[in-house]
Amino acid sequence: MMKTFKVECKVITSLFMGGANQQAELRTQSINGLLRWWFRIAGGSIEDEKRLFGWAGEKSNQGLVRIFIKEPPFQPQEFSPKQAGYNYLGFSLKLTKRKSFPENQAFEMKISFHPKANEEDIKKFFCALWLAFNLGNFGSRSRRGFGSIGIKEIKIKKIKEDGKEEYEDITDNCYGLNFAPSGNLGTWINKNLNEIKKVLNQPRKDIPNLFDNFEIYIFGSNNDWQNLLNQAGQKYQSFRKKEQIDKRIVFGLPIVAVGKYKNFRRASPLMFKILEVDKNKYFLILIVMKPDNKRPFIFHPEINNVSWNLLSSFVSGLNKIYP
């Protein structure tokens, strides 16, 4: 029997997602891509990734999960920052004249599983879903706090005795995971990550692992998420300016103003994430990815001697909540 879930989502921060024409739209391909990335770094196996999400290789398959998005009507918004730190975090959005799917907009996502999917398959998928929506962001400038989407409700379809459909709310206990941030944020994050670690426990040798290489810090809270990103942006800009170019590449590439780094690509190991814990109560967490003795992964194949210690310096003094 095919299992189906309805997921009510809310865009927390401006979402710059679109296709080749850069028009603002919600794209299942983009969401699937982030789900796969979090699945990999959390310890999901290659075999399970192919089974759940499909594979386009020689032995291609479609995977066990289907995601459908019901996009509501919306008015695309231009990026028009009024605060210097906020503008710094999203600088390229103004240059490219990107328009966004606006914040506070809700949309529905339907998730269906093939009848061959077992309970373990479904639980593994929801682990990836929790990570992507509660630690990750979507679209352009996602690692700088844009494109945060919160899951407000998850319901599973049930068939009653009379044959009619009904949906049961499982937001607080969806295969052992709680999707609604509440109470002490550090406790909530740790509880869910500990549950995920039990399920996705086959770390790959060639990529970072969430439970070995990631740290999470609380930057602060505010009733206005733009104020939070502005404060973080000001700190980030000030910190970078004090460092030499060859050192601050650790925050990500390219650096378009510097010839030798203009054409290199490397996603930033520092991620900004806005979470809405209660109505109009926002927290900014910083997620830092660093190599360790167990997993000395490569920053870039053409760059050596990366100053990883700068990441620790940037978050110094903040409240570390994981691990």
Secondary structure as the mmCIF struct_conf table of DSSP 4:
data_model
#
loop_
_struct_conf.conf_type_id
_struct_conf.id
_struct_conf.beg_label_comp_id
_struct_conf.beg_label_asym_id
_struct_conf.beg_label_seq_id
_struct_conf.end_label_comp_id
_struct_conf.end_label_asym_id
_struct_conf.end_label_seq_id
STRN STRN1 LYS A 3 VAL A 11
BEND BEND1 THR A 13 THR A 13
STRN STRN2 LEU A 15 LEU A 15
STRN STRN3 GLY A 18 GLY A 18
TURN_TY1_P TURN_TY1_P1 ALA A 20 ASN A 21
STRN STRN4 ALA A 24 ALA A 24
HELX_RH_AL_P HELX_RH_AL_P1 THR A 28 ILE A 41
TURN_TY1_P TURN_TY1_P2 ALA A 42 GLY A 43
HELX_RH_AL_P HELX_RH_AL_P2 ILE A 46 PHE A 53
STRN STRN5 TRP A 55 TRP A 55
BEND BEND2 GLY A 57 GLY A 57
TURN_TY1_P TURN_TY1_P3 GLU A 58 LYS A 59
STRN STRN6 ASN A 61 ASN A 61
BEND BEND3 LEU A 64 LEU A 64
STRN STRN7 VAL A 65 LYS A 70
HELX_LH_PP_P HELX_LH_PP_P1 GLU A 71 PRO A 73
STRN STRN8 GLN A 77 GLU A 78
BEND BEND4 GLN A 83 GLN A 83
HELX_RH_AL_P HELX_RH_AL_P3 ALA A 84 LEU A 89
TURN_TY1_P TURN_TY1_P4 GLY A 90 GLY A 90
HELX_RH_AL_P HELX_RH_AL_P4 PHE A 91 LEU A 95
TURN_TY1_P TURN_TY1_P5 THR A 96 LYS A 97
STRN STRN9 LYS A 99 SER A 100
STRN STRN10 PHE A 101 PHE A 101
HELX_LH_PP_P HELX_LH_PP_P2 PRO A 102 PRO A 102
TURN_TY1_P TURN_TY1_P6 GLU A 103 ASN A 104
STRN STRN11 ALA A 106 PHE A 113
TURN_TY1_P TURN_TY1_P7 PRO A 115 LYS A 116
HELX_RH_AL_P HELX_RH_AL_P5 GLU A 119 ASN A 134
TURN_TY1_P TURN_TY1_P8 LEU A 135 LEU A 135
BEND BEND5 GLY A 139 GLY A 139
TURN_TY1_P TURN_TY1_P9 SER A 140 ARG A 143
STRN STRN12 ARG A 144 ARG A 144
TURN_TY1_P TURN_TY1_P10 GLY A 145 GLY A 145
BEND BEND6 GLY A 147 GLY A 147
STRN STRN13 ILE A 149 ILE A 159
TURN_TY1_P TURN_TY1_P11 GLU A 161 ASP A 162
BEND BEND7 GLY A 163 GLY A 163
STRN STRN14 GLU A 165 ASP A 169
TURN_TY1_P TURN_TY1_P12 THR A 171 ASP A 172
STRN STRN15 CYS A 174 CYS A 174
TURN_TY1_P TURN_TY1_P13 TYR A 175 GLY A 176
STRN STRN16 LEU A 177 LEU A 177
BEND BEND8 ALA A 180 ALA A 180
BEND BEND9 GLY A 183 ASN A 184
HELX_RH_AL_P HELX_RH_AL_P6 LEU A 185 VAL A 199
TURN_TY1_P TURN_TY1_P14 LYS A 205 ASP A 206
BEND BEND10 ILE A 207 ILE A 207
HELX_RH_AL_P HELX_RH_AL_P7 LEU A 210 ASN A 213
STRN STRN17 PHE A 214 ASN A 222
BEND BEND11 ASN A 223 ASN A 223
HELX_RH_AL_P HELX_RH_AL_P8 TRP A 225 LYS A 241
TURN_TY1_P TURN_TY1_P15 LYS A 242 LYS A 242
BEND BEND12 GLU A 243 GLU A 243
HELX_RH_AL_P HELX_RH_AL_P9 ILE A 245 ARG A 248
HELX_RH_3T_P HELX_RH_3T_P1 ILE A 249 PHE A 251
STRN STRN18 LEU A 253 LEU A 253
TURN_TY1_P TURN_TY1_P16 VAL A 256 ALA A 257
BEND BEND13 VAL A 258 VAL A 258
HELX_RH_3T_P HELX_RH_3T_P2 GLY A 259 TYR A 261
BEND BEND14 LYS A 262 ASN A 263
STRN STRN19 ARG A 266 ARG A 266
BEND BEND15 PRO A 269 PRO A 269
STRN STRN20 LEU A 270 ASP A 278
TURN_TY1_P TURN_TY1_P17 LYS A 279 ASN A 280
STRN STRN21 LYS A 281 MET A 289
BEND BEND16 ASN A 293 LYS A 294
BEND BEND17 PHE A 299 PHE A 299
STRN STRN22 HIS A 300 HIS A 300
TURN_TY1_P TURN_TY1_P18 PRO A 301 GLU A 302
STRN STRN23 ILE A 303 ILE A 303
TURN_TY1_P TURN_TY1_P19 TRP A 308 TRP A 308
HELX_RH_AL_P HELX_RH_AL_P10 ASN A 309 VAL A 315
TURN_TY1_P TURN_TY1_P20 SER A 316 GLY A 317
BEND BEND18 LEU A 318 LEU A 318
STRN STRN24 ASN A 319 TYR A 322
#
